[in-house]
Amino acid sequence: MELTIEEVRKIAALARLRLKPEEEAVFVGQLGKIVGYIDQLQRYETGSESDAALAVREADREAEDIPHECLPRDQFLANAPAAMDGFLLVPEVKKTGGEVVDE
């Protein structure tokens, strides 16, 4: 689908973008291709699902939440960047004057 420069300018304004004239020209083609692809997807018939799509939906619906053993602590901590006394160490985060500081 072909877009006009005016349509690209409206899209840029909605996205709060400031585009140079040469950028607008580039976006006319690029956004036109994107809109064309979206039009293609909308034409795809979704009323009758394929057997594969139905099988996936059925599998999702029937999947059970089965509890499993936790990952052993030593194995978990072996992959951690830092640990102490069996616990995972993370950087301290402080809030100072309305700003979060990572230490």
C-alpha positions in Angstrom: 0.0 0.0 0.0 1.3 3.4 -0.9 1.4 6.1 1.8 1.7 9.8 1.2 4.1 12.2 2.8 1.2 13.7 4.7 0.2 10.3 6.1 3.8 9.7 7.2 3.9 13.2 8.8 0.7 12.4 10.7 2.1 9.0 11.9 5.4 10.8 13.0 3.4 13.4 14.9 1.4 10.7 16.7 4.7 9.0 17.6 6.2 12.4 18.6 9.0 12.0 16.0 10.6 14.9 14.2 11.6 13.7 10.7 13.8 15.5 8.2 12.4 15.6 4.6 14.7 12.9 3.4 13.7 10.7 6.4 10.0 11.2 5.4 10.7 10.0 1.9 12.4 6.8 3.3 9.5 6.2 5.7 6.9 6.5 2.9 8.3 3.3 1.4 9.0 1.5 4.6 5.7 2.2 6.3 3.9 1.5 3.1 5.3 -2.0 3.1 4.4 -2.5 6.7 0.8 -1.4 6.2 0.6 -3.6 3.1 1.7 -6.6 5.1 -0.9 -5.8 7.8 -3.5 -5.7 5.1 -2.4 -9.1 3.9 -2.7 -10.5 7.5 -6.2 -9.0 7.8 -7.3 -10.8 4.6 -6.3 -14.2 6.1 -9.4 -16.2 6.9 -9.5 -16.7 10.7 -13.1 -18.0 10.8 -12.1 -21.6 10.2 -9.0 -22.7 12.1 -6.6 -25.3 10.7 -6.2 -28.7 12.3 -2.8 -27.7 13.6 -4.1 -24.5 15.2 -6.9 -26.4 16.9 -4.5 -29.1 18.2 -2.3 -26.3 19.7 -5.3 -24.7 21.4 -6.5 -28.0 22.8 -3.1 -28.9 24.1 -2.9 -25.5 25.8 -6.3 -25.9 27.3 -5.6 -29.3 28.7 -2.1 -28.7 29.9 -1.9 -29.4 33.7 0.2 -27.5 36.2 2.4 -30.3 37.5 4.7 -29.5 40.4 8.3 -30.6 40.1 11.3 -30.7 42.3 13.1 -27.4 42.8 16.5 -27.0 41.3 19.1 -28.0 43.9 20.5 -25.0 45.7 24.1 -25.9 45.1 23.4 -26.3 41.3 21.5 -22.9 41.3 24.3 -21.1 43.2 27.0 -22.6 40.9 25.6 -20.5 38.1 25.1 -17.4 40.2 27.6 -14.5 39.8 27.8 -14.1 43.6 26.6 -16.0 46.6 27.1 -16.0 50.4 25.9 -18.5 53.0 23.7 -20.3 50.6 22.0 -17.2 49.3 22.2 -15.3 46.0 23.8 -11.9 46.3 22.5 -9.0 44.2 23.6 -5.4 44.0 22.1 -3.1 46.6 19.6 -0.6 45.3 19.1 2.6 47.2 16.7 5.5 46.6 18.4 8.9 47.2 16.6 12.1 46.5 14.0 10.6 44.2 16.6 8.8 42.1 17.4 5.0 42.3 21.1 4.3 42.7 22.6 0.9 41.9 25.7 0.1 44.0 
